[in-house]
Amino acid sequence: MDKPIISIIMAAYNSERTIEMSLKSIREQNLEQSEVEVLVIDGGSTDNTREIARKYNCIIFDNSKRLPEIAKRIGLKACTGRYIQIMDSDEVFATSYVLKRRIDFMDAHTEVNCLLARYVPPKKSGISGKYISAVGDPFTAYAYNWFIDGNIGLIKKTDILKQKGYYIGQFKDDDIIPIGDSCTLFRGEYLRTKYSDLFDEVNSTVLFQKTVRDTKYIGCIEGDDIVHYTSSSLSTYFKKLKFRVVNNVFDKNGSGYSAVAENNVALNRRKWGYPLYCISIVFPVIDAVRMSIYYKDASFLLHPLYSWYVMIEIIIQYCLKIIGKTIENQQYG
C-alpha cells in the first residue's frame, strides 16, 4: 500500500465535545481520503472519544502519560505520511481546501519544511475565546511582542516571497522565531531524516524551532485558518494559564516558551522584563486598548487582568521550585 500524502497527529483526552467537529472537517477536505492518515493518540478517555475516532476511521494509539506533548511524540514515531500535520482535538479546518492548499504550497516551495496557520475563534465563544485565539497567553505575547497579528505577523514582517496571499518568512540565527505547535505542517521526510533520533526526547515545538534554525524558512497562506473551539470561560482560561506556567517552570521540554527560549538569547532576555511590564500597569493597559481596537472586541480589555494573574502564578511556582517542590501537570492542557 502506498504511503499517505499526509498524516494528521491528534492528541485527545475526553474530547467528545469537540473531536467529532475536528475529524469531520478532516474527512471533508477535498483530498482522496485514502491519502489522509489520521492518528488519534488518546490519554485514557472515559467518554466517547475513542468511539468517535473509530467512526472516522482513525488509527488509535494509547498515551499512558495523558499529556498532549507526549501524544505528539507518539504520533511522530508512528506516522507515515509525506507531510505531517499537528492538530488538537478542539481545532477545526475553516474550509474544505485547507490541506490541499497547504500541500500544493509545500510542493511548490521545496525550500520550506514547515508551515503555520492562523487561529480564529468560533462565532460563539466564551469571554476569553478571541483573546486565546489571537494572543494565546499574555506572557508569551509579551516575550514575542505579538499582541497584534500574533505568530503570523512575525512571518509577514520577514516575508521574501512577495506574492499576494502567500508568505515565506526568512529568519536569521538571532531572530525570535514563531512558536510552532498545533496548526503546524511539517515535511515528513525532512523531520525523519534530520531529527528522528530526537522524537523520544523533545516535543514538536522544539522540532519546529530546529527546522527553522536549520532551514531559515516558515511558510504561511492567507485564509489558511483553524477554528479553535477551546473552552474559553474566564475560570477555564485561568486554569489553562496556570497549566502553561507550571509547564514552563517545571518542564523545560514542554510545548511553550521554556522549550525554545534557552536556545535564543533575545527571547530568553525578554522574560526578565515581564514583571516590570506588569508592575507598570500602564503598558498592559495600552496593549489592551490597542488590541481591542485592532480586533474590534472589548474582551481584550481583560489583558491587564490576565497579565497580573500570570505574573502571580510565576512567582508562586518559582517559590515552590526554590523550596524543592516538583509540580507536574495532571490535567490536560
C-alpha positions as CSV (number, residue, x, y, z in Angstrom):
1,M,0.0,0.0,0.0
2,D,1.3,3.5,-0.9
3,K,2.1,5.8,1.9
4,P,-0.4,8.6,2.6
5,I,0.2,12.1,1.4
6,I,-0.5,13.5,4.8
7,S,-0.6,12.2,8.4
8,I,-2.6,14.1,10.9
9,I,-1.5,13.7,14.6
10,M,-4.2,14.5,17.0
11,A,-3.8,14.4,20.8
12,A,-7.0,13.6,22.7
13,Y,-8.4,13.1,26.2
14,N,-12.1,13.1,27.0
15,S,-12.6,15.2,23.9
16,E,-16.1,14.1,22.8
17,R,-17.3,17.7,22.9
18,T,-15.1,18.8,20.0
19,I,-13.4,15.9,18.4
20,E,-16.2,15.0,16.0
21,M,-16.2,18.5,14.6
22,S,-12.4,18.2,14.2
23,L,-12.5,14.8,12.5
24,K,-15.4,15.8,10.3
25,S,-13.5,18.8,9.0
26,I,-10.6,16.5,8.1
27,R,-12.8,14.0,6.3
28,E,-14.4,16.8,4.3
29,Q,-11.1,18.1,2.9
30,N,-11.0,17.9,-0.9
31,L,-8.4,15.2,-0.9
32,E,-8.7,11.5,-1.5
33,Q,-9.3,10.2,2.0
34,S,-7.2,7.2,1.3
35,E,-4.3,9.7,1.1
36,V,-5.1,11.1,4.6
37,E,-3.8,9.2,7.6
38,V,-5.4,10.3,11.0
39,L,-3.7,9.2,14.2
40,V,-5.6,9.9,17.4
41,I,-3.4,9.5,20.4
42,D,-5.7,9.0,23.4
43,G,-4.7,9.7,27.0
44,G,-7.2,7.3,28.5
45,S,-10.5,8.8,27.7
46,T,-13.6,7.7,29.7
47,D,-16.1,9.3,27.4
48,N,-16.9,8.6,23.7
49,T,-13.7,9.9,22.3
50,R,-12.5,6.6,21.0
51,E,-15.8,5.6,19.6
52,I,-15.9,8.8,17.6
53,A,-12.3,8.3,16.4
54,R,-13.3,4.8,15.1
55,K,-16.3,6.3,13.4
56,Y,-13.9,8.4,11.3
57,N,-11.5,5.6,10.6
58,C,-8.7,6.9,12.7
59,I,-5.7,4.9,13.9
60,I,-5.8,5.0,17.7
61,F,-2.8,4.9,20.0
62,D,-2.6,4.8,23.8
63,N,-0.9,7.6,25.7
64,S,-0.4,6.4,29.3
65,K,1.1,9.8,30.3
66,R,-2.0,11.6,29.0
67,L,-0.3,15.0,28.3
68,P,-0.6,16.3,24.7
69,E,3.1,16.8,24.3
70,I,3.8,13.1,24.8
71,A,0.9,12.2,22.5
72,K,2.6,14.2,19.7
73,R,5.8,12.3,20.2
74,I,4.0,9.0,19.9
75,G,2.4,10.2,16.7
76,L,5.6,11.4,15.2
77,K,7.2,8.0,15.6
78,A,4.2,6.2,14.1
79,C,3.0,8.3,11.2
80,T,4.0,7.5,7.6
81,G,2.7,10.5,5.6
82,R,4.8,12.7,3.2
83,Y,3.5,15.6,5.2
84,I,2.8,15.7,8.9
85,Q,0.0,18.0,10.3
86,I,-0.1,18.6,14.1
87,M,-3.6,19.2,15.3
88,D,-5.6,19.3,18.5
89,S,-9.0,17.8,19.1
90,D,-10.6,21.2,19.5
91,E,-9.3,22.5,16.2
92,V,-11.4,22.6,13.0
93,F,-10.4,23.4,9.5
94,A,-12.3,26.6,8.4
95,T,-12.7,25.4,4.8
96,S,-12.6,22.2,2.9
97,Y,-9.5,23.2,0.9
98,V,-7.0,24.0,3.7
99,L,-5.0,20.8,3.4
100,K,-5.0,20.9,-0.4
101,R,-3.6,24.5,-0.4
102,R,-1.0,23.6,2.2
103,I,0.2,20.5,0.2
104,D,0.3,22.5,-3.1
105,F,2.3,25.3,-1.4
106,M,4.8,22.9,0.1
107,D,5.1,21.0,-3.2
108,A,5.9,24.3,-5.0
109,H,8.3,25.6,-2.4
110,T,10.7,22.8,-1.5
111,E,12.9,25.1,0.5
112,V,10.1,25.4,3.1
113,N,9.9,22.5,5.5
114,C,7.3,23.9,8.0
115,L,4.1,25.9,7.7
116,L,1.9,27.7,10.2
117,A,-1.8,28.7,10.2
118,R,-3.8,31.3,12.0
119,Y,-6.1,30.5,14.9
120,V,-9.6,32.1,14.7
121,P,-12.4,31.8,17.3
122,P,-15.8,30.3,16.6
123,K,-18.7,32.7,16.1
124,K,-19.8,31.9,19.6
125,S,-17.2,31.6,22.3
126,G,-16.6,32.5,25.9
127,I,-15.4,35.8,27.1
128,S,-11.7,34.7,26.7
129,G,-12.2,33.0,23.3
130,K,-11.0,35.7,21.0
131,Y,-8.1,36.6,23.2
132,I,-6.9,32.9,23.3
133,S,-7.1,32.6,19.5
134,A,-5.3,35.9,18.9
135,V,-2.8,36.0,21.7
136,G,-2.5,32.6,23.5
137,D,-1.3,34.0,26.8
138,P,0.0,37.3,28.0
139,F,3.5,36.2,28.9
140,T,4.2,34.6,25.5
141,A,2.6,37.6,23.7
142,Y,4.9,39.9,25.7
143,A,8.0,37.7,25.1
144,Y,7.4,37.5,21.3
145,N,5.8,41.0,21.0
146,W,2.9,39.7,19.0
147,F,0.0,41.4,20.6
148,I,-1.1,42.4,17.1
149,D,-1.3,39.7,14.4
150,G,0.4,37.0,16.6
151,N,2.6,34.3,15.1
152,I,1.6,35.2,11.5
153,G,2.7,38.8,12.0
154,L,6.3,37.6,12.6
155,I,6.2,35.7,9.3
156,K,4.8,38.7,7.4
157,K,7.5,41.0,8.7
158,T,10.2,38.8,7.3
159,D,8.4,37.7,4.1
160,I,10.6,37.1,1.0
161,L,8.0,35.7,-1.4
162,K,6.1,38.9,-2.1
163,Q,3.2,37.0,-3.5
164,K,-0.3,38.2,-2.5
165,G,-1.8,35.8,0.0
166,Y,1.3,33.6,0.4
167,Y,4.3,34.2,2.6
168,I,7.7,32.7,3.3
169,G,9.3,34.2,6.4
170,Q,13.1,34.1,6.4
171,F,14.7,34.1,9.9
172,K,18.3,34.7,10.9
173,D,20.0,32.8,13.7
174,D,19.4,35.6,16.3
175,D,15.8,36.3,15.3
176,I,12.9,35.5,17.5
177,I,11.1,32.6,15.7
178,P,7.3,32.0,16.0
179,I,6.1,29.1,18.1
180,G,5.1,26.1,16.0
181,D,2.9,23.6,17.9
182,S,-0.7,23.0,16.9
183,C,-1.7,24.0,13.4
184,T,1.9,23.2,12.2
185,L,2.6,21.3,9.0
186,F,6.0,19.6,8.6
187,R,7.6,18.0,5.6
188,G,7.8,14.4,6.9
189,E,10.9,13.3,5.1
190,Y,12.9,16.2,6.5
191,L,11.9,15.5,10.1
192,R,12.6,11.8,9.8
193,T,16.0,12.4,8.1
194,K,17.2,15.1,10.4
195,Y,15.6,14.5,13.8
196,S,14.1,11.0,14.1
197,D,16.6,10.3,16.9
198,L,15.0,13.2,18.9
199,F,11.4,12.0,18.6
200,D,11.6,10.4,22.1
201,E,13.4,13.4,23.7
202,V,11.8,16.6,22.5
203,N,8.4,17.9,21.6
204,S,7.1,19.2,18.3
205,T,7.6,22.8,19.4
206,V,11.4,22.2,19.6
207,L,11.4,20.3,16.3
208,F,9.8,23.3,14.7
209,Q,12.5,25.6,16.2
210,K,15.2,23.3,15.0
211,T,13.7,23.1,11.5
212,V,13.6,26.9,11.2
213,R,17.1,27.3,12.6
214,D,18.5,24.8,10.1
215,T,16.5,25.9,7.0
216,K,15.6,29.6,7.8
217,Y,12.1,29.5,6.4
218,I,8.5,29.3,7.5
219,G,5.5,29.2,5.2
220,C,2.1,30.8,5.7
221,I,-1.1,31.1,3.5
222,E,-3.6,33.9,3.9
223,G,-7.0,32.4,4.9
224,D,-5.4,29.2,6.0
225,D,-7.4,29.3,9.2
226,I,-8.0,26.9,12.0
227,V,-11.2,27.5,14.1
228,H,-10.3,26.9,17.8
229,Y,-13.2,25.5,19.8
230,T,-11.4,25.7,23.1
231,S,-13.2,26.1,26.4
232,S,-13.0,29.9,27.0
233,S,-14.8,30.9,30.1
234,L,-12.9,33.0,32.5
235,S,-12.4,30.3,35.1
236,T,-11.3,27.7,32.4
237,Y,-8.8,30.2,30.9
238,F,-7.2,30.8,34.3
239,K,-6.7,27.0,34.6
240,K,-5.1,27.0,31.2
241,L,-2.8,29.9,32.2
242,K,-1.7,28.0,35.3
243,F,-1.1,24.9,33.2
244,R,1.2,26.9,31.0
245,V,3.1,28.5,33.8
246,V,3.7,25.1,35.5
247,N,4.8,23.6,32.2
248,N,7.3,26.4,31.7
249,V,8.7,26.4,35.2
250,F,9.0,22.7,35.7
251,D,9.2,21.2,32.3
252,K,11.9,22.7,30.0
253,N,11.0,20.2,27.3
254,G,7.3,21.3,27.3
255,S,5.5,22.9,24.4
256,G,5.7,26.5,25.4
257,Y,8.2,29.3,25.9
258,S,10.8,27.5,28.0
259,A,11.1,24.8,25.4
260,V,12.6,27.2,22.9
261,A,13.9,30.2,25.0
262,E,17.1,28.5,26.2
263,N,18.4,28.4,22.6
264,N,17.5,32.0,21.8
265,V,19.3,34.8,23.6
266,A,16.9,37.5,22.6
267,L,13.9,35.6,23.6
268,N,15.5,34.5,26.9
269,R,16.3,38.1,27.8
270,R,12.7,39.2,27.2
271,K,11.3,37.2,30.1
272,W,13.1,39.5,32.6
273,G,11.1,42.5,31.5
274,Y,7.7,40.8,32.1
275,P,7.5,41.7,35.9
276,L,8.3,45.3,35.1
277,Y,5.7,45.3,32.2
278,C,3.0,44.1,34.7
279,I,4.0,46.4,37.5
280,S,3.9,49.4,35.3
281,I,0.2,48.9,34.8
282,V,0.2,51.5,32.0
283,F,1.8,49.2,29.4
284,P,-0.7,46.3,29.8
285,V,-3.5,48.9,29.6
286,I,-2.1,50.4,26.4
287,D,-1.7,47.0,24.8
288,A,-5.3,46.1,25.9
289,V,-6.6,49.2,24.2
290,R,-4.5,48.6,21.1
291,M,-5.8,45.0,20.8
292,S,-9.4,46.0,21.5
293,I,-9.2,48.5,18.6
294,Y,-7.3,46.2,16.2
295,Y,-9.5,43.1,16.8
296,K,-12.7,45.2,17.3
297,D,-13.6,43.4,20.5
298,A,-13.8,44.8,24.1
299,S,-13.0,41.5,25.7
300,F,-9.3,42.3,25.0
301,L,-9.6,44.9,27.8
302,L,-9.1,42.0,30.2
303,H,-5.5,41.7,29.2
304,P,-4.2,43.5,32.3
305,L,-6.1,41.0,34.5
306,Y,-4.6,38.1,32.6
307,S,-1.1,39.6,32.8
308,W,-1.2,40.0,36.5
309,Y,-2.6,36.5,37.1
310,V,0.2,35.0,35.1
311,M,2.8,37.1,37.0
312,I,1.4,35.9,40.4
313,E,1.4,32.3,39.2
314,I,5.0,32.6,38.0
315,I,6.0,33.9,41.5
316,I,4.1,31.1,43.2
317,Q,5.5,28.3,41.0
318,Y,9.1,29.6,41.3
319,C,8.8,29.8,45.0
320,L,7.7,26.2,45.1
321,K,10.6,25.2,42.9
322,I,13.1,27.0,45.1
323,I,11.9,25.1,48.2
324,G,12.3,21.8,46.3
325,K,8.7,21.1,45.3
326,T,8.2,19.4,42.0
327,I,4.9,20.1,40.3
328,E,3.6,18.0,37.4
329,N,0.6,18.9,35.3
330,Q,-2.1,16.3,35.8
331,Q,-4.9,17.9,33.9
332,Y,-5.0,18.0,30.1
333,G,-3.7,21.4,28.8
